Amino acid sequence: MPKIKTHRGAAKRFKLTASGKIKRSKAFKSHLLEHKSAKRTRGLRTATLVAGTDHRNIKTLLPYL
């Protein structure tokens, strides 16, 4: 059986926590920040967890995660 290739774009976006959950960063923080409030941009800074319904899709992209 050949080795499965890791999806390199997904590998840069997702990390695994110690408890086995998948961590991701939030979107809408790259540009056009002028009109977004300081409270909103601070909230976008913190990482969050991937929803449980998406776990299977990410596992197929990252077989060795």
VEXFI-404913 format. One record per atom (N, C-alpha, C): chain; residue in one letter; z, y, x. Coordinates in steps of 0.1 Angstrom, whole numbers, always signed. Each point is the difference from the previous one (the first is absolute). Example, Ala and Ser with C-alpha at 12.3 -4.5 7.8 and 13.67 -1.06 7.14 Angstrom:
residues 2
+----+----+-------+-------+-------+
: ch : aa :     w :     v :     u :
+----+----+-------+-------+-------+
:  A :  a :   +78 :   -57 :  +132 :
:  A :  a :    +0 :   +12 :    -9 :
:  A :  a :    +0 :   +12 :    +9 :
:  A :  s :    -7 :   +11 :    -4 :
:  A :  s :    +0 :   +11 :    +9 :
:  A :  s :    +8 :   +11 :    -8 :
+----+----+-------+-------+-------+
END
This chain:
residues 65
+----+----+-------+-------+-------+
: ch : aa :     w :     v :     u :
+----+----+-------+-------+-------+
:  A :  m :    +0 :   -12 :    +9 :
:  A :  m :    +0 :   +12 :    -9 :
:  A :  m :    +0 :   +12 :    +9 :
:  A :  p :    -9 :   +10 :    -2 :
:  A :  p :    -1 :   +12 :    +9 :
:  A :  p :   +11 :    +9 :    -4 :
:  A :  k :    +3 :    +9 :    +9 :
:  A :  k :   +10 :   +10 :    -2 :
:  A :  k :    -6 :   +11 :   -10 :
:  A :  i :    +9 :    +6 :    -8 :
:  A :  i :    -4 :   +10 :   -10 :
:  A :  i :    +1 :   +13 :    +6 :
:  A :  k :   -10 :    +9 :    -2 :
:  A :  k :    +0 :   +13 :    +6 :
:  A :  k :    +9 :    +9 :    -9 :
:  A :  t :    +8 :    +9 :    +7 :
:  A :  t :    +8 :    +9 :    -6 :
:  A :  t :    -8 :   +13 :    -4 :
:  A :  h :    +2 :    +5 :   -11 :
:  A :  h :    -7 :   +12 :    -4 :
:  A :  h :    +7 :   +12 :    +7 :
:  A :  r :    -8 :    +6 :   +10 :
:  A :  r :    +6 :    +9 :    +9 :
:  A :  r :    +5 :   +13 :    -7 :
:  A :  g :    -8 :    +4 :   -10 :
:  A :  g :    +5 :   +12 :    -8 :
:  A :  g :   +13 :    -2 :    -7 :
:  A :  a :    +2 :   -12 :    -5 :
:  A :  a :   +12 :    -3 :    -7 :
:  A :  a :   +12 :    -1 :   +10 :
:  A :  a :    -3 :    -6 :   +12 :
:  A :  a :   +10 :    -2 :   +10 :
:  A :  a :    +6 :   +14 :    +4 :
:  A :  k :    -8 :   +10 :    +0 :
:  A :  k :    +5 :   +13 :    +4 :
:  A :  k :    +8 :    +7 :   -11 :
:  A :  r :    -1 :    -5 :   -12 :
:  A :  r :    +6 :    +7 :   -12 :
:  A :  r :   +13 :    -7 :    -5 :
:  A :  f :    +2 :   -12 :    +3 :
:  A :  f :   +11 :    -8 :    -5 :
:  A :  f :    +8 :    -6 :   +11 :
:  A :  k :   +14 :    +0 :    -3 :
:  A :  k :    +9 :    -6 :   +10 :
:  A :  k :    +9 :    -9 :    -9 :
:  A :  l :    +7 :   -10 :    +6 :
:  A :  l :    +9 :    -8 :    -6 :
:  A :  l :   +14 :    +4 :    +2 :
:  A :  t :    +9 :    +0 :   -10 :
:  A :  t :   +14 :    +3 :    +2 :
:  A :  t :    +7 :   -13 :    +4 :
:  A :  a :   +12 :    +2 :    +4 :
:  A :  a :    +8 :   -12 :    +5 :
:  A :  a :    +2 :   -10 :   -12 :
:  A :  s :    +1 :    +5 :   -12 :
:  A :  s :    +2 :    -9 :   -12 :
:  A :  s :   -13 :    -6 :    -5 :
:  A :  g :   -11 :    +4 :    +6 :
:  A :  g :   -13 :    -6 :    -4 :
:  A :  g :    -8 :    +8 :   -10 :
:  A :  k :    +5 :   +12 :    -3 :
:  A :  k :    -8 :    +8 :    -9 :
:  A :  k :   -10 :    +8 :    +8 :
:  A :  i :   -11 :    +5 :    -6 :
:  A :  i :   -10 :    +7 :    +7 :
:  A :  i :    +1 :   +15 :    -2 :
:  A :  k :    +1 :    +7 :   +11 :
:  A :  k :    +2 :   +15 :    +0 :
:  A :  k :   -13 :    +7 :    +2 :
:  A :  r :    -1 :   +11 :    -7 :
:  A :  r :   -13 :    +8 :    +1 :
:  A :  r :    +4 :   +15 :    +0 :
:  A :  s :    -9 :    +9 :    +5 :
:  A :  s :    +2 :   +14 :    +0 :
:  A :  s :    -7 :    +6 :   -12 :
:  A :  k :    +4 :   +12 :    -4 :
:  A :  k :    -5 :    +6 :   -12 :
:  A :  k :   -13 :    +7 :    +2 :
:  A :  a :    -8 :    +2 :   -10 :
:  A :  a :   -13 :    +7 :    +1 :
:  A :  a :    +2 :   +15 :    -2 :
:  A :  f :   -11 :    +8 :    +1 :
:  A :  f :    +0 :   +14 :    -3 :
:  A :  f :    +8 :    +9 :   +10 :
:  A :  k :    +1 :    -4 :   +12 :
:  A :  k :    +7 :    +7 :   +10 :
:  A :  k :    -8 :    +5 :   +12 :
:  A :  s :   -14 :    -2 :    -1 :
:  A :  s :    -8 :    +3 :   +12 :
:  A :  s :    -5 :   +14 :    +0 :
:  A :  h :    -4 :    +5 :   -11 :
:  A :  h :    -6 :   +14 :    -1 :
:  A :  h :    +2 :    +6 :   -13 :
:  A :  l :    -4 :   +13 :    -2 :
:  A :  l :    +2 :    +7 :   -13 :
:  A :  l :   +15 :    +1 :    -3 :
:  A :  l :    +8 :    +3 :   +10 :
:  A :  l :   +15 :    +0 :    -3 :
:  A :  l :    +5 :   +14 :    -4 :
:  A :  e :    -9 :   +10 :    +1 :
:  A :  e :    +4 :   +13 :    -3 :
:  A :  e :    +6 :    +2 :   -14 :
:  A :  h :    -6 :    -5 :   -10 :
:  A :  h :    +5 :    +2 :   -13 :
:  A :  h :   +10 :   -10 :    -5 :
:  A :  k :    +3 :   -11 :    +8 :
:  A :  k :   +10 :    -9 :    -3 :
:  A :  k :   +14 :    +5 :    +4 :
:  A :  s :   +10 :    -2 :    -8 :
:  A :  s :   +13 :    +5 :    +2 :
:  A :  s :    +6 :    -7 :   +12 :
:  A :  a :   +10 :    +7 :    +6 :
:  A :  a :    +7 :    -6 :   +11 :
:  A :  a :    +8 :   -12 :    -4 :
:  A :  k :    +5 :    +0 :   -12 :
:  A :  k :    +7 :   -12 :    -5 :
:  A :  k :   -10 :   -12 :    -1 :
:  A :  r :   -12 :    +3 :    -5 :
:  A :  r :    -9 :   -11 :    -1 :
:  A :  r :    -5 :    -6 :   +13 :
:  A :  t :    -2 :    +9 :   +10 :
:  A :  t :    -5 :    -5 :   +13 :
:  A :  t :   +12 :    -7 :    +7 :
:  A :  r :   +12 :    +4 :    -2 :
:  A :  r :   +11 :    -7 :    +6 :
:  A :  r :    +1 :   -14 :    -6 :
:  A :  g :    -2 :    -1 :   -13 :
:  A :  g :    +0 :   -13 :    -7 :
:  A :  g :   -11 :   -10 :    +5 :
:  A :  l :   -11 :    +6 :    +4 :
:  A :  l :   -12 :    -8 :    +5 :
:  A :  l :    +3 :    -5 :   +14 :
:  A :  r :    +9 :    +6 :    +7 :
:  A :  r :    +3 :    -5 :   +14 :
:  A :  r :    +6 :   -14 :    +0 :
:  A :  t :    +8 :    -3 :    -9 :
:  A :  t :    +8 :   -12 :    +0 :
:  A :  t :    -9 :   -12 :    -3 :
:  A :  a :    +2 :   -11 :    +6 :
:  A :  a :    -7 :   -12 :    -3 :
:  A :  a :    +6 :    -7 :   -12 :
:  A :  t :    -8 :    -8 :    -7 :
:  A :  t :    +4 :    -7 :   -12 :
:  A :  t :    -5 :   -15 :    +1 :
:  A :  l :    +4 :    -7 :   -10 :
:  A :  l :    -4 :   -15 :    +0 :
:  A :  l :   -12 :    -2 :    -9 :
:  A :  v :    -8 :   -10 :    +3 :
:  A :  v :   -12 :    -4 :    -8 :
:  A :  v :    +5 :    -7 :   -12 :
:  A :  a :    -6 :    +3 :   -11 :
:  A :  a :    +3 :    -7 :   -13 :
:  A :  a :    -2 :   -15 :    +1 :
:  A :  g :    +8 :    -8 :    -6 :
:  A :  g :    +0 :   -14 :    +0 :
:  A :  g :   -14 :    -6 :    -4 :
:  A :  t :    -7 :    +7 :    -9 :
:  A :  t :   -12 :    -5 :    -5 :
:  A :  t :   -11 :    +1 :   +10 :
:  A :  d :    +2 :    +8 :   +11 :
:  A :  d :   -10 :    +2 :   +10 :
:  A :  d :    +2 :    -9 :   +12 :
:  A :  h :   +11 :    -7 :    +1 :
:  A :  h :    +4 :    -8 :   +11 :
:  A :  h :   -10 :   -11 :    +4 :
:  A :  r :    -6 :    -7 :   -10 :
:  A :  r :    -9 :   -10 :    +2 :
:  A :  r :   -13 :    +5 :    +6 :
:  A :  n :    -5 :   +12 :    -4 :
:  A :  n :   -12 :    +5 :    +5 :
:  A :  n :    +2 :    +4 :   +15 :
:  A :  i :   +11 :    +6 :    +3 :
:  A :  i :    +3 :    +4 :   +14 :
:  A :  i :    +2 :   -12 :    +9 :
:  A :  k :    +6 :   -10 :    -5 :
:  A :  k :    +2 :   -13 :    +8 :
:  A :  k :   -14 :    -6 :    +3 :
:  A :  t :   -10 :    +2 :    -8 :
:  A :  t :   -13 :    -6 :    +3 :
:  A :  t :    -7 :    +9 :   +11 :
:  A :  l :    +3 :   +13 :    +0 :
:  A :  l :    -6 :    +9 :   +10 :
:  A :  l :    +8 :    -2 :   +14 :
:  A :  l :   +12 :    -3 :    -1 :
:  A :  l :    +9 :    -2 :   +12 :
:  A :  l :    +6 :   -14 :    +0 :
:  A :  p :    -7 :   -10 :    +4 :
:  A :  p :    +5 :   -13 :    -1 :
:  A :  p :   +11 :    -3 :    +9 :
:  A :  y :    +2 :    +8 :   +11 :
:  A :  y :   +10 :    -3 :   +10 :
:  A :  y :   +12 :   +10 :    -1 :
:  A :  l :    +1 :    +7 :   -11 :
:  A :  l :   +10 :   +11 :    -1 :
:  A :  l :   +13 :    -7 :    -3 :
+----+----+-------+-------+-------+
END
